[in-house]
């Protein structure tokens, strides 16, 4: 079970990194760092331009939920669709 959880964390981190690269203009190179906050039970991705993504696992719904705060003040919420295995993102 822990191995599946670790694999899911890795896949989610890769999906977040890919998403953050896609939302950036092609000409800008943004450096991002993803790390696990074990005490809070979440993954956090921080980028040099101020973009931040926080992912937490919802045990009842059995899925990852991700909130992406894009610099300067655009907020996006994403989640991994367990049926399609794709990240669904909604921005406000």
C-alpha angles and dihedrals in degrees: 000000000000090000091055090048091051091049090049090051091051093048091048092050090051092048091050092049091049091048093049090051091051095052092053121087112261094244097056123081111209122189117214133186123202121196138164121246099205096183091055095036096233145108120238127196118194123187130199092243093058099262113141133189124191120190125191130177115237104211096193094051091035094225142103119253120199130193116197119197109195122201127281102019110312114123123202129183120203137179136182111250105224092205099049097026089225131123114249113206130192120185131196 
